[in-house]
Structures are given as structure tokens and as C-alpha cells.
């Protein structure tokens, strides 16, 4: 089952697990590109970089998945894009905490929250960003 197959506000553990796995994979791929582009001095430094990026991204995914699901439960509005904004914002706040920067946290909160809310709105309304053209 995929993320969108599960109902919002239910199966929080499964939804969180899916977002955590996806985010960890993105973190691993991103750190691989970063290591190739900016080669470290030693293998140990490369492993440290890859681990830090992967764990950070996995944490962002876990925070997003759990916050979105819990917000849907608490607010009793499972299909509300505001739940996704709250989840994205919570992930952004974590980024700000991780970097010790209020500005990073604020902009990441607004950016990730808005992106997540528009993703949910697009999914609900059937927006297509890519794919074969409709004739």
C-alpha cells in the first residue's frame, strides 16, 4: 500500500513509516550526490556526512507523517489540507532547531507547510504536474 491509499487520520504508524522510509531514501541519495560533488578528506567524513543527512531527512519524514496524522485525528477533519500544512511546518521547525536558526525554521515552516498543503489540495482536486497530454 502507498501513502495515498491509507486514510488520513488513521493508520498513523503505517503512514509515518512510509514517510520515514521515503525521506531516508531521499536523504541517502542527496548525501551521495553531495559526497560526489564535494569530496571529503576521508572515508570517515563521508560516512558522517551521509549519516547526518540521512538521519535528518528520515526525522523530517517521521515528524511530517506523525504530525499530519495526529492533527487529522485531533481536529477530526481528515481530508483538510491544514493538517498537511501543520505537518510541513513541524518539519520546518525541526530543521530550524537542527541548524540553530530561527530564520531557517521560520522559512522552512512556511515553505514546507505550503508545499505539503498544495500537494494535498492537488491530490484532492486531481491536479497533474507531469504525464501524458490529454487529447
C-alpha positions as CSV (number, residue, x, y, z in Angstrom):
1,X,0.0,0.0,0.0
2,X,1.1,3.5,-0.7
3,X,0.8,6.7,1.3
4,X,-2.3,7.9,-0.5
5,X,-4.0,4.5,-0.2
6,X,-4.3,4.9,3.6
7,X,-7.0,7.2,5.0
8,X,-5.8,10.4,6.7
9,X,-6.1,10.3,10.5
10,X,-5.9,6.6,10.6
11,X,-3.1,4.1,10.5
12,X,-0.7,6.7,11.8
13,X,2.1,4.2,12.3
14,X,2.0,2.9,8.7
15,X,1.8,6.5,7.3
16,X,4.7,7.6,9.4
17,X,6.7,4.5,8.4
18,X,6.1,5.3,4.7
19,X,7.1,8.9,5.0
20,X,10.2,8.0,7.1
21,X,11.3,5.4,4.5
22,X,10.8,7.8,1.6
23,X,12.6,10.6,3.4
24,X,15.5,8.4,4.4
25,X,15.9,7.3,0.8
26,X,15.9,10.9,-0.4
27,X,18.4,11.8,2.2
28,X,20.7,8.9,1.2
29,X,20.5,9.9,-2.5
30,X,21.1,13.5,-1.7
31,X,24.0,12.8,0.5
32,X,25.5,10.6,-2.2
33,X,25.4,13.4,-4.7
34,X,26.8,15.8,-2.1
35,X,29.7,13.5,-1.4
36,X,30.4,13.1,-5.1
37,X,30.2,16.9,-5.7
38,X,32.2,17.9,-2.6
39,X,34.6,15.0,-1.9
40,X,35.5,14.7,1.8
41,X,39.1,14.2,3.0
42,X,38.5,10.7,4.4
43,X,36.0,7.8,4.3
44,X,35.0,8.6,7.9
45,X,34.0,12.1,7.0
46,X,32.0,10.8,4.0
47,X,30.2,8.3,6.3
48,X,29.5,11.1,8.9
49,X,28.0,13.3,6.2
50,X,25.9,10.6,4.7
51,X,24.6,9.5,8.1
52,X,23.8,13.1,9.2
53,X,21.9,13.9,6.1
54,X,20.0,10.6,6.0
55,X,19.0,10.7,9.7
56,X,17.9,14.4,9.3
57,X,15.8,13.6,6.3
58,X,14.3,10.5,8.0
59,X,13.5,12.6,11.0
60,X,11.7,15.2,8.8
61,X,9.6,12.4,7.2
62,X,8.7,10.9,10.6
63,X,7.8,14.3,12.1
64,X,5.7,15.1,9.0
65,X,3.9,11.8,8.9
66,X,3.1,11.6,12.6
67,X,2.1,15.3,12.9
68,X,-0.2,15.2,9.9
69,X,-1.9,12.1,11.1
70,X,-2.3,13.3,14.7
71,X,-3.6,16.7,13.5
72,X,-6.2,14.9,11.4
73,X,-7.3,12.9,14.5
74,X,-7.3,15.8,17.0
75,X,-9.1,18.2,14.6
76,X,-11.5,15.4,13.4
77,X,-11.0,16.7,9.8
78,X,-9.1,14.0,8.0
79,X,-9.1,15.5,4.5
80,X,-8.2,19.1,5.4
81,X,-5.1,20.5,3.8
82,X,-4.4,22.4,7.0
83,X,-3.3,19.1,8.5
84,X,-0.6,18.9,5.9
85,X,0.4,22.5,6.5
86,X,0.8,21.7,10.2
87,X,2.9,18.6,9.4
88,X,5.2,20.5,7.0
89,X,5.5,23.4,9.4
90,X,6.5,21.0,12.2
91,X,9.2,19.5,10.0
92,X,10.4,23.0,9.2
93,X,10.6,23.9,12.8
94,X,12.8,20.7,13.3
95,X,15.1,22.0,10.6
96,X,15.4,25.3,12.3
97,X,16.2,23.6,15.6
98,X,18.7,21.4,13.9
99,X,20.5,24.4,12.3
100,X,20.1,26.6,15.4
101,X,18.5,29.3,13.3
102,X,15.1,30.9,13.8
103,X,15.1,32.2,10.2
104,X,15.7,28.7,8.8
105,X,13.0,27.3,11.0
106,X,10.5,30.1,10.0
107,X,11.1,29.9,6.3
108,X,11.2,26.1,6.3
109,X,8.0,26.0,8.3
110,X,6.2,28.3,5.8
111,X,7.8,26.6,2.7
112,X,7.3,23.0,3.7
113,X,3.9,23.7,5.1
114,X,2.7,25.4,2.0
115,X,4.2,22.8,-0.3
116,X,2.5,20.0,1.7
117,X,-0.9,21.8,1.7
118,X,-0.7,22.4,-2.0
119,X,0.2,18.8,-2.5
120,X,-2.9,17.7,-0.6
121,X,-5.1,20.2,-2.5
122,X,-3.7,19.0,-5.8
123,X,-4.3,15.4,-4.9
124,X,-7.9,16.1,-3.8
125,X,-8.6,18.1,-7.0
126,X,-6.8,15.8,-9.4
127,X,-4.0,18.2,-10.5
128,X,-1.5,16.7,-12.8
129,X,2.1,18.1,-13.0
130,X,3.5,15.5,-15.3
131,X,2.2,12.7,-17.5
132,X,0.9,12.1,-21.0
133,X,-1.0,15.0,-22.5
134,X,-4.8,14.7,-22.6
135,X,-6.2,14.9,-26.1
